Amino acid sequence: CRFFPVGHTVAKHGRDIVADAEPTRRTMARATSFLSAQDRSGWLLHESHPNTTLCSDPLESMRSGVWKHGADAICSSRQPALRVLCSSNASDVHASIKYAQGEVRDTRERGLLWRAANCSLRHFSAAAACKLLREAGGMLAIGDSTMRHLFMGFLSVLSDDYERGAVSQEALQRSETLRRASNDTTVKCQGDLQFSSNLCRHVRDLATSPIGHCPDAALRFAEIRHAPDLERALREPSSSKDAVQLAEWLNAAPSRSYVLVRLGVHENFNASAVESALRAVFARLPTARRLRLLFVAPSAVGPAKPKQYLFTQGNLPVMNFTQRLRGFCHENGCTLADPFEVSRGAHSFDGTHYGMELNVLLAHVLLNFFARDSGMRSFR
């Protein structure tokens, strides 16, 4: 059985494989030792193997995979691309919510690695992710802060920079708020703090700050928190500056691009409001270019969620909402990605939002889905 470590994609015998330096191969050999002869599922199988198959449905794999022990070599790896996949809760300084009862922390076990149950998913290098997104037509992400974090997970993978790759360094330098907080040494907008700090919300714009090895990456993010606001922006494209920009992005989206939407928490998971917004998305998509709509359902609610929100935003409302949207997508031709089960083993710093570990993980799952959905044999 042969494993390929994270690194640069090179051509060999008509296939894409991953090559890296000898020290990395030795590190990865140790990292893969936890895969037993009976358990060949995991994140380290980069290509199909006679005894291991790639997941035929990467999205479905999220509902059956598990977080496991035995990944010490990965969780302590010097390679951030591997290390960030472990449940480490690196943003512990921001992982508590204070209210009347005192502090509530996510104290679940750490140092676990998620793996698909009966199949393998490819771990994409930055170069392979760039190639895939370019060939798939790119991606437009629309939604609230949970979608922003998922988009930042994509940026982290694509840039291969897990310290600063997801935020706009230029915007941070111009941020007066951040300058005033510069005496707070915990706020550096690096690593997991890119996700967990309220001061680090300046998402990298690839139009003005392109990734060097992937200058033509067609990724865009439109932050729209409320479903009615999205519906209004699509039905009245001249109603605001953001609506105009969204219309321009949709008009310029390459053929067969993916449009990802993630909404619901600000509507207390009112499925009717979100369905209405999705109908507006369908009405606005240029049918000639066959843009593909994917709805990303909410993650599970973590232990740090304030109790006053659990009635309308707890796990039961989340599950009912997702079930309703699953039926909507089945009837209307969109795809639903449900990260509820996979998120239950990750750490949420406030009960709603997750850091790098989950969002990078979801980015890899969606990259596997894009490869399968687009029929790209070089990634299968």
N, C-alpha and C positions, 0 to 999 in steps of 0.2 A: 504494500500500500504506500502510495507516495503522496506527500503533502507539499503544498506550495505556500511559502510565507508571503506576508504582505510586502509589496514592493512595486517595482515598475513593471508594466506589462510589456512583454516582448513576443515576437512572432516565432513560432517553432512548429514545423510540419503543418502549417495552415491553421494553427490554433493559438489562442491567447493564453499564455501562462504567466506566472509571476516569478520574476527573478530577483535575487537580493544577494547581499554579501554573505560570505561564509560564516561570520559570527552570528548573523541573523538566522541562518539555517540551523546552527547549533542550538540557538535559543528556541527556535520553533520546534525542533525535534524534541526538546524537553517539554515544551508546551503541549505537544500533541500526545504525550505519553499517557495522559489521563483518559484518552479514548480507548476503551477496552475493545477486545475482539468482537464482542457482541454489540457494542454501542459505537457505531461509526457516524452517528449524527453529530453535527457541530458546526462551529464557525470557521474551522480551519481547512475544510475541504474546499479547495478552489475550483476543482474540476470534477467531472463525473468519474467514478471509479467502478470497476466491475462489481464490487461488493457494496457500493453505496450509490444511491440515486439522488439527484438533486430534487428538491421539492417540486412536484408538479403544480402545486397551488401554494405559492409562498404566503399568501394572505391567510389561508386556512391554517398554515403551520403555526400562526400566532395563537391559535385557540387551543393547541395541544402541546406546545413546547413546555419545557420546565427549566427552572433555575437550579443548577447543580453545584455541588462542591467538586473539588479535585482540579481546580484550574489555577493553582497557585502560580505556576510559571507564566500564565497569561496575566493574572491580576497584578503581578509584580514585574511584568515585562518593562523593559526600557522603551518599548515602542508604544507611544500614546494611542495609536490606532487600535491596538489590542487592549491595552489597559483600561481604556474608557468604557469597554463593554461590560466590565465587572460592576456588581452592585456595591459601590464604595461610599455613596452619599458624600462626595467630596465637599459639598456645600453645607456641611454641618453647621457652620456659623450662622447660616440663614435658614436652618431647618427646624425652626421652632416658631410657634405662634403663641403669643401671650394674650390671655383673656382671663375672665373672672376666676377660673379654676387654677390658674397658673400656667406653666409651660406644658405643651404637648409636643412630643418629639416622635419622629419615626424611628423606633428603636429596633426594627426588625433586623434579621441577620444580614451580614454583609459578606463580601468576598465570594459571591456566587456568580456563575456564568450561565446565561440563557442558551439553550440549545433546542433545535427542533426535535420532535420526538422520534420520528421514523424516517427522516430524510435529511438532506444537507442543504444549506444555503451558502451561496458564495459570499465571501468577504471581499468587497471591492476595494482595490487600491484606488488612489486618487486618479491615476491615468485611466484605469478601466471605467471608473464612474463617469469621467469626462466623456470618454468615447461613447458610452452607452447613452447618456443624456443627449449628446449631439445627434446620434443616430435615431433616437426615439422621438426627436422633435422638440425636446425641452419641456419645461414645466412652469405653470403659473399657479402659485399657491395663494389662496384667499381665505382669510379667517381671522380669528381672535389671537390672543397671546399664546394659546396652546399650539396653534398653527405656526406662529412665529418661531416658537422653539423647535418645532419639527423642521421648519425651513433652515434654521440654524444648524440642525443636525446634518442636513444635506451639505451645507456650506463647509462644515468641519471635515466631512469625508472628502469633498471635492478639492478643498485646499490642502488637505493633509496637514492642517495646522489646528491642533486642538487646544491651543493656548489663546490665539487671537483671530483665528480665521473666520469666525462667525459674525463679528461686529465690525462696524466702520471705524477704523482708527482715526480717520480724518474728522468724523463727526464727534468722536470722543474728545479730541483735542479742542474742538470748538465749544464743547459743552460747559457752560458756566456753572450749571448745577454740579457737575462732576468735579470741576475745579474747586468749588467751595467745600466739597467733601474730600478733597485730596489729603486732608490730615487723617482720614480714616484709612488705616493701612489694610483693612479687609476689603476695600473696594478698589480693585485693580482691573476689573473687566477682563480677567484672564481665566482660562480653564473653565471650570464649572460655574464660576461667577458670571460668565457671559450670559448664563441662563437664569441664575437665581437672584441677581442683584437688580433692584428696581432702577438703578442708575445706569445700567448697561443695556438699554433697549434699542440702541442704534444699530440696526441690522445692516450688514454689509450689502451695498448695492453694486452688483457686478457690472452695471453699465458705467459707473464712475470709478469703481475699484476692482477691475477684472483680476482673475486668478492667472498668474503668469503662464503656467503650463496649459491652461485651458481658457484662452481669451474669448472664445466664442460660445461659452456656456450660456444657453438660453434659459436662465432661471430668473423668475420675478416673484415678488411677494407684495400683496396688497393687504394691509392690516385693516380689516373691517370687523368690528366686534359684534355687531347686532345684525340679525337676519333681516329685519325690515330695512336697515341701511343698505345692505347689499341689494335687496330687491329694488329699492328706489334708485340706486346708482345704475343698475342695469336697465331699468325701464325709462329712466330719465338721464341719459348719458351726459347731458350738459348741465346737470343740476349742481355740480360742485367740481372743484379741481381734482379730487380723488376719483370722481365718476368719469371725468374726461380721460384721466390717465388709465383707468381700468379699461375703458372702451378702446383706447389706443393699443394697449397690450393685447387684448383679445383680437383686434383686427390684424395685428402684426404677428400673432402666434403662428409658428410654422405648422404645416399640415401634420395631423395626427399627434399634436402636442397633448400633454396631460394637463387638465385643470383640476387641482385639488382644492376642496372646500372643507373647512372645519369650523362649525358653529354650534351653539346650543347652550353653553353654560350661562351666558348673559340673558337668555330667555328662560332660565330655570328648566331647560330641556323641554320646552314646548315644541313638540314635533311638528305641529301644524304651521308654526311660523317659519321653521327651517325648510319644510317641504315647499312652502310658497316661494321662498328665496331660491330654492333649487329649480323650481319651474321657470323662474325668471332667468336663471343661468342657461337652462336648456333652450329657452326662446332666443337667447342672445348668441349662442354658439354658432359660428359659421358652419352650416351643414356640409358645404362643399369640401371643407378641409378636414372634416371628420375629427374634430377635437374630442378627446375622451375625458369624461367627467368621473372623478373618484372622490367619494365622500369619506372623510376620515372621522370615525366615531370617537367619542370621548374615552379617555383612559379611566381606569378605576380610581376611586376616591381613596386617598391615603389617610393614615391615622391622624395627621396634623390638620385635617379639615376642621374648621371651627364648627362647633355643634349646632349653632343657630342656622347653618346652611344645609344640614343633612336632610331635612324634610323635603326640600325642593331640589337639592343638588347631590344627594347621597347616592350610594351604589344602586339602590332599587330604581330611582328615577333614571339613572344612567342606563341601566339594562333595559328598562321599558322603552326609553327613547331610541336606543340602538335597534331594538327589535322592530319598532315602528319604521325607522329609516331603512332597515334591511328590506322590508316589504316594499317600501317606496322605490328603492333602487331596482329591485327585481321587476317591478311593473313598468318602470320608466327607462331602463337601459343604462343606469349608472352602476358603478362598482363601489362596494362598501368595504373599507378596511377597518377591522375591529381590533384595537389593541388592548381591550379590557383585560383579558387573561394574562397577556405578557407583562402588562404594567403592574400587575398585583405583586410581582416579585421585585420590582424596582423601588427606588426611594423617591418620594415626593417631598419637596422642601416646604410646601404649605398645604398639602392635601389635594391640590388641583394640578399644579404644575410640576413637571419632572425636569431633571437636569440632563447632563450630557449622556449618561449611560443609556437611558431609554430612547432619547431622540436620535442618537447615532444608530442605535439598534434598529429603530423603526425605519430610518433612512436606508439601511442595508436591506431590510425586508422589502421595502418598496422598490429599490433598485432591482432586486431579484424578480419582483412582479413585472416591472417594466420590461426586463429582458424576456421573460416568458410571454407576456402579453403581446409584445411586438414581434415575436417569432425570430429573435436574433440568435442564430445558431452559434455564433462565435462566443456567446455568453452562456451557453447551455452545457 
